[in-house]
Amino acid sequence: MAAPYFSILTPVYNPGVGVLQEMIDSVTAQSFTDWELVLVDDLSPDAGVRDVLRAAAAADSRIRVVERETNGGICAASNDAVDVARGEFLALLDHDDLLTADALKQMHAAIQREPEVDYLYSDEDKIDEDGNRFSLFRKPPWSPERFRAQMYTCHLSVLRASLVREVGAFRLGFDGSQDHDLVLRVTERARRVVHVPEVLYHWRAIASSTAASAEAKPYAVDARVRAVRDHLERTGIKATTYLEPRTGSVLLRRELDPDSLVSIVIPTRGTSRRVWGRTRVLVVEAVRSVLEKGGHENVELVVVHDESTPDGVLAELREVAGDRLKLVPYDAPFNFSEKCNLGVLAASGDLLVILNDDIELITDNFLPDLVGPILEPGVGLTGANLRFADTTAQHVGLVFKNCHVIHAFPRTALDDPGHFAALVINREVSGVTGACIAVTRETYERAGGMTETLPVNFNDVDFSLKIAHLGLRIVWVSTARAFHFESQTRVAKVEPWERDRLLRRWDIPRNDPYLPGVS
């Protein structure tokens, strides 16, 4: 008998016999017929479960049943399924969930388009006990930074069988987060990862399922953290893990080599503004917050200042920053891009942070968190989580909408976790504001620096698009949080020629790939 193209793996433990039968029916209804369904019963107490499984196998030769003699948990049962699977690709299906009728057909078509793909995932939604569908999740393209925080790919996941076996299949002791752990190991070696942007899976939300409640399986939380921690060790990423309590996401606290010099470029006019009831020299407070909360000692502060900057401001900067300060005078009409480029030329470090003078850090470990990701292969640029003085969102990533670029989730509250936890996890984005970014010198130079023909607006959008054009990812860092004392009521004056110039340079997508559900 020829091996099937897909092996659908389903560990089974005491589901309701009705939902179990519905799951099986969703497989037998597939329009793509070259599959096998491997059902592994993990010694379910309800004998009716085995009756359903045996009847299904008797009715369709493509359905195979393994009956375990002991209860070993979901990882052991899943490995039994891997052991007997004959397909080139493995599709993971829970015992109470549903596939759409074209799920395997869509996956097969995607594999034909991308023959080197080793992992595929689709969009999904949830289905309640009454059959109502809700919580549609339109997913982004492959986003490794987001994936560490949350197993966002989830359902439907399809993996090349040979690679699953190569990495050791499911690891015992990771029950509840076994898929996250497996996909972390698979994608560390995968040649290609493909997102199929169609809902192919209905995740059943019942009282005992993780779809209904993140607290339904608390043991899964521990396994999730351990899976990410092991991934960091395997990949050499310098960070520790901790749990975000509201969403159960795994966050990283990054580490930098103490010897790494971070050059922070701050363009300024040396102006003052009234904030929280007192007048402050913005650039001085920005520098002070970097030194107090940056979390990294080896920094230099490259302040590119207008000739009109008061001598008193420069003196105060020297007092606060000491020998870490490098002053670069600027005598020309305002051009943010040119100021940044001059600052980078004057900087000594290979790790660069560009910082507006009206920024004040909130979180400790700010610089390691912001800079850490750009040390990874494939990451070109990071941006910070910027908040207005009242803590509502000023910048949480840029999104494409109707061929324009706008701020995502404007004015959202600090305690709002956002769309599928988008405001609490680090994640890939289409662009970031130039008010606070990190980039390596090598990448900055490859991108050609900031475009000086965009002196005021859209230079950061243009820079983000140049980074993406290099094939590099852009990461918004939720954990690097700072105030941005930009006026909440100010409407930025954008000249028509600025937008026209940006649109002539780039073909801006109509919809955002990284936040398709909200743009």
Secondary structure by P-SEA (a helix, b strand, c coil): cccccbbbbbbbccccaaaaaaaaaaaaacccccbbbbbbccccccaaaaaaaaaaaaacccbbbbbbcccccaaaaaaaaaaaccccbbbbbcccbbbccaaaaaaaaaaaacccccbbbbbbcccccccccccccccccccaaaaaacccccccbbbcaaaaaaacccccccccaaaaaaaaaaaacccbbbbcccccbbbbbccccccccccccaaaaaaaaaaaaaaaaaacccbbbbbcccccbbbbbccccccbbbbbbbbbccccccccccccaaaaaaaaaaaacccccbbbbbccccccccaaaaaaaaaaccccbbbbbbcccccaaaaaaaaaaaccccbbbbbcccccccccaaaaaaacccccccccccccccccccccccccbbbbcccbbbbcccccccccccccccccccccccccccccccccaaaaaaaccccccccccaaaaaaaaaaaaacbbbbbbccbbbbccccccccccccaaaaaaaaaacccccccccccccc
